[in-house]
Amino acid sequence: MKQFYSNFFKLSFALAGFALTSAQYSNGYIVSNEGNYGTPTGEISYIDVNNNITNNIYHLANNNEDLGDILQSIFFEGEKSYLVLNNSNKVVVANRASFVKSAVITSNIVQPRYTTIANGKIFTSNWGDYGNTTQFVSVHDANTYAYITSIPLSENPEEIITVNGKIYVNKSSYRAGNSIDVINPATNTIITTITLSSGLQSITVVGNEVFALCTGSAGSTIYKINTTTDTVSGSIANSTIVPPSQYDALKFSSEGNTLYIAGATSVYSLNTNLATFSSTPLFTTTASGNGGDFYGFAAIDGKIFQGNANNFGPNSTLNVYSQTGTLLNTFTTLVSSNNIYKNVFTPANLATSETKVNNSILIYPNPASDILYIKNADGAKFKIVDLSGRISKSGIYQNGIIVSDLNKGNYTIQILDKNFQKTEKFIIK
């Protein structure tokens, strides 16, 4: 797989007193890398629409600052991203496009898992102190980040989502529970509890319906929940689809009207009408021999993303498959890639001026043999990177770049000025 690793976007405009906030990581896929427990190695990878990957984007955006210990999940809302750091007991608020940090929420955050926003408030599921029955949902003001209150829970929580004006909390960590609490975000109170079968694994949203996966040694059951009545409106079971082991989970995702389940080396699918639940996999991957083949899993843009944790070593492998199991791309990400998100977003302050500048930056000729020119980029920094990620040439652009001394082949040029940035592929013939 052709991969491009770049530290080129690491900048600090000290004289101006601000960091680069242009949309460098907001037109592709975000990968959350959990990191090693007990170390501040949680990090983020970014894959753009041209399949170029940049690892350590939080470091690059924040002057090499460590993000934290165990990046559990990421939530996006408007121009902000909320980075949930489980073992650092904090939620980092960062710009959704640049990932420059703007705030850190620590008040009444204890072993956080997931977060959502409703009614102008941030709701975060927390395990609480280990060994104590202190699990809860913390509530903070979404504008000031001030602590408001906590909502006690009876079991350790996982996903927390906003649907149909209400909040739904998966109250079953490690398949130990069987219920979902429904919270009224106006009153910060639990209004009902939806009880399912044992082994609640995960929840996902399709439209205004919540789907829940319950699984164990006896098989798996999918439940459909009506969020108007907060009752189960349908279910279907399969006795042959089970978790890979007692300590390994099935993963649950959705796109459009299709639900996806992954475990061991197989990916299964079923329609949200729950008419059938086939035991025949959509496709099967080759076992890697490493633990955590589907540590990360997502269905996005008609593709299946598989995050292989590689025994929780220094790097993970992110495989991207078609719906029929054709391997489309492979990327090397960071420690324990656990979630993949689509992030396509244009900040309001960039929607006009910067877009116009970017659209006027042109490289020519392409293919090039002697000199590569960049229109409207005099004085901008440039960096030419080959397919292996090595920097072949860099400098300040003025009146063309001599490329006749470089080997023939495919390259990427990264162009950066304080008012714009652009990445383009080109060929030297």
C-alpha positions, 0 to 999 in steps of 0.5 A: 500500500502506498502511504505518505507520512508527513510532519509538514503541517506542524507549525506554530505562528509565534508572532501572530500568537495562534496555531494553524487552524485550517482544514487540514484533517477534515476531508477524510477519515479519522482513526483513534489509536488507543495507546498503551495503558499507563502511558500517554500514547493515545493518538490520532491518524488521518487518511485523506480522500487520496489515501494519504495517511498522517499519523500523530496529528494531535502532536503535530497540531499541538507542539508535540504535546501528548494527548493522553492515556487510552483514547477511548473514543471521539465525538464530533459536533459542529466545529469541535471534536471531543477526545475521550481519554479513559485513563487520563480522566479527561475529555479534550476539546479540539478544533475538528479541522486542525485538532488544535486543543481549545479546552480540557474537561476534568471536573467530575470525569472519572474513567470516561468512555463516550460522550454526546451533546444534547440541549446545550450540554455534554453528557459523558459516560463514566465508569467511576473509581475502580472497585466502587459502584460509582458509575455515572453520566457526567453533565457539563455546559457545552459552551463554558465546560462547567460541571453541572451534575452527575446522573448515577447508573446501576452498571458500568456504561459504554456508548452514549448517543443522542437520538430523537431528542433523548440520550441512550446509554449502553449500560453493559461494559464487557457484556456484563449487563442487559439494559439501556437507560434513557435520559431526558437532557432537559431534566438530566434524569433517567426517564426509563430503562429498556431491558434486553437479553444478557450480554449487551455488547454495543448499540448503533443508530439508524435514523431515529431507531436504536439497534442493540447487539446482545451476544454470548456463547448461546448466539447473538440477538439484534434488537430494534428500539423505537425511540418514540415509545422507548420499547423494543419494536423488533428482534432477530437471533442467530445461534451460531454467531458468537464472540471469538472468545470470552474476552474478545468482542463482536463489533457492531456498526451500521451504514444506511439500512445495513447493520454489520457485525465483525468477529474473529475473521468474519464480517456479517450483515443484515438489513435493518428490517431484521427479516433475516440474520444469515450465518453466512459471512459477507466475507472472511479475512485471513487470520493475522495470527496477532491478537485483536484482528477486529479491534477497530471496526467501521462501515463507512462509504460502502467500505469496511474498515478493520483495525488490527491491534497486532497484539497491542504492539507499537503499530496497528494495521488498518485494512480497508475492504470492499463489501465483497471482501476485496482488500482495497488499502492497507495502512500502518497506524499507531498503538491499538487502533480502536475506532474509525470515523468519517470527518468531512467538514468545512469551518465557517471561517474557511468556507470562502477566502481559504477555499478560493485561495486553495482552488487557485493553487495549481501545479504544472506541468503534470507529468513534469520532466525538468521544472515543476511550477506552482501558480500563486504560491510564491514564498510558500513552503513546499515539500516533495515526498516520494512513495516511501514517505522520504522527503526528496526536496523542500524549500521556499517556492520561487519561480519553479522547482527543478525536478530533473535531478529526481528519479522518475515516478510518483510523488506528492508535493505539499504546499504551505503558507500561513493563509493556505495549504494544499497537497497534490500528487504529480509524476516525474517522467 
